[in-house]
Each structure stands twice: as structure tokens, then as C-alpha cells.
Amino acid sequence: MEPVDLFAIVLGVAVAIGCVNHRWVRLPPAIGMLLGSLLIALLIVGSDRVLHLHAMGWIRDTLDAADLPNFFLDAALALLLFAGSLHVDVAELNRRRWLILLLATASVIISTMTFGAGLWALLGLAGIAVPLVWCVLLGAILAPTDAVVVENLLRKAGLPPALRAAIVGESLFNDGAGVVLFLLALGVTQGDVVHFGHGQVLLALAREIAGGACIGLVAGWLAALLLRAIHEQSLQLLISLALVLCSYRLALLFDLSGPIAVVAAGLRLGSPSPRLGLTPDTRAALIGFWSPLNQLLNTMLFLFMGLHILGLIVKPVELIPIAFAVPLAIVSRLISVAVPLAFTRQSLGEKARAVTVLSWAGLRGGISIALALTLPESPWRTTILVMTYAVVVFTIVVQGLTFARVLHAAYGKAKPA
């Protein structure tokens, strides 16, 4: 079979999981899809063991041939981020821009370093030798939060507008910083030299984020002019697709942040200005097109992720680091959001509530999986993949299902948004 055959099969299975979840299980879509995909993958692996069908080997070979991690990083991520940016309250985002900037940059660095150092120390105590740079690399993989899953999680949550804007804004922008840190750490594992004490990391982040934002804003401005002048809906949708892929690839061409470029373009289209923004009809048409596409890509991603998880050949000893990775991911997230919030003018009680909600809303997802799968072969690749999958599954399932309770504990009974 060809990769397109696997795509057709996965699409059919995704529809089945989605329908079952919608009619009977009624979990949040991302959580239901992840658990459903894990169940399907478990059935496939079980059938291989009992009936010797060798289905998992074929799926693994087909997934490798399709090069899905690079497809996600080069195309699907751009589409998902743009779709998420269309739903953002730009005015509220602008009011919280400095906090969001800190959360999307400083928090990513703090989380990466805290997780990396903590994991290296704990694994060393357990007698598991993993170089520090590979632990930091895993920290960079797990630092970005998933914008799509977070947005779906907050859709029915009655959060204060300012906190909601901070969570959504951070999840949209921190992918760019996470990818930069990942590439820097990966370069170190391959012999590059990075001087952390000389501002090299901060300069790389500033250059990629600022440059990507400029490209996105200019591209979004040009697209807005075209969208306001053209009233044919099919052509408007084509313009939006071209905007996403062209701005993303153009940013990468100049070694700038593609994710930031796409988000900036989407936010530019969402400008509240009657003169600069879109007409209500155009906005409704774009959202009507991008929302189903968003759901389709997210569904496919989680199903492929479930197949990858159980498709790994893992030794029992390689499962031990999970006991360290999951709690460390929570602690590093808590520290990374507490530090920037400590400099805000909120009361101590408000800061504590915001830190609690921001920490528990830090769900990891597709970008972490895609980054991990692009790692080159090494003695620690499987260990890093196992820890990445464990943290992603825990944050999406456990934190996602208990988020409403944490929100209730922090702010009392939440009203629907």
C-alpha cells in the first residue's frame, strides 16, 4: 500500500472515533481523539501479537515513508496556528502583550533549562547516564504548549478575559521560541558551540521572533487589502491559504520563525479596526472554512501520534525515566510561569490563582511530538520519544480532564464564556 492508503484508513478511523465520542463518550474532542487513537493502536498491536498479522510493521514503514514529522513542522503547524489565531480577541491580546511576550520567550527558556537540569540530576541519581545537552533538548521539545488543544479546552471555560488572553496568546507564540531552542540544542548535540552566557540564545530568539512577526504583519496587511477588495468567497479562501503557506515558507527561507509569521498574519487579519480589519461576512467565511480544516488536521495528528506511540519497540528499562519526566514537566511549567507573573502588579492572591491556572493549562501536543520524531538516530532517541509521549498523553488527558476542577478551585464556579 501507498501512504495515501494509510491516510484514507486513518481518516475513516478518525471519523469513527469522532462519532463515537460525540454520541456516547462526550469527552473534549482532542482528548477523545487521543484516547481513541491509543485504543485503536493497542488493538492493532494486540492483533499482531495474537494473530501475527504484521500490521504494525506495515504501518510503521508507511509512516516513516510519509515523513510525517517534517510534514507537520513544514505545513500542518502553519495551518493549525493560523486557524487558532482567527479566534483570538486581538484587543485583549494587545492589552496583555508584555505578559504574553514574557510567557512566550522567557518562560520557554526557564522551562527548558529547569526541566533539562532537573532531569539530568534525577537520572544521574538513578544511575541512568543521559548527557545534559540531551536532557535540555527534551526540555526544549516539551516547553511549547499546544495552541489548538488549549484553545479547545478554554472555549467553554469562564476565565477572566485577561487570563484567557494570556493563555491563548502564549500558546500561539511560544512555538516559535520552542523551535529556536530545539534547533540550538540539537546543534550542540552535533558539535555546534553555543555560548549561553553571551546572549547568543536571546539574540537568536529576538531575531527570529521579530523577523517572523514583521513578515507576518506585512503579509497579513497585503492579504487584508485583497480580501476587502474581492467579494468572491472561493477566491478569498484561496488568498487565506496562500497567506499561510507563503508567509511561513518565506520566514523559513530567511531563517526566521515561521510559526510567529503565521500567527502575526492571522492576528493582523483579526484587527478590530473597521478600516484595517475584515468585514463580518469575510471573517465568517474564513472561520467557516478554517475551523473544520483545523479539526481535521488535529484529528489526524492525534491518530498518527497514537500509532507512533504503540509502534515503538521499547525495552522495559526505557520506561523508568517516565517517572521523572512527567512530574518534572509540571514543576518546570509552574516555575516558568511563576517567574514572569511575579513582576506583575496583581495582588498575591491573583498571582497565585493565575500561576495555578496557567500551569495546569500548559498542555503539550503536536509540536512536541513532531520535534521529537525529527531527532536523528542516537542511543537516547527512544528514551526521549518515550518521555515525550508520556508527558503529552498525561497533560492532554489528565490535565485536560481536570482543568475545570482546577479552574473551579482557583476562581469559584466558572460561568460559560
Secondary structure, DSSP 8 states (H G I E B T S, - for coil): --HHHHHHHHHHHHHHHHHHIIIII---HHHHHHHHHHHHHHHHHHHHHHH---HHHHHHHHHHHHTHHHHIIIIIHHHHHHHHHTTS-HHHHHHTHHHHHHHHTHHHHHHHHHHHHHHHHHHHHTT----HHHHHHHHHHHSS--HHHHHHHHTT----HHHHHHHHHHHHHHHHHHHHHHHHHHHHHTT----GGGTHHHHHHHHHHHHHHHHHHHHHHHHHHHHHH---HHHHHHHHHHHHHHHHHHHHHTT--HHHHHHHHHHHHT---TTTS--HHHHHHHHHHHHHHHHHHHHHHHHHHHHHHHHS---GGGGTTHHHHHHHHHHHHHHHHHHHHTTSSS-HHHHHHHHHHHHHT----HHHHHHHHT--S-TTHHHHHHHHHHHHHIIIIIIHHHHHHHHHHHHSS----
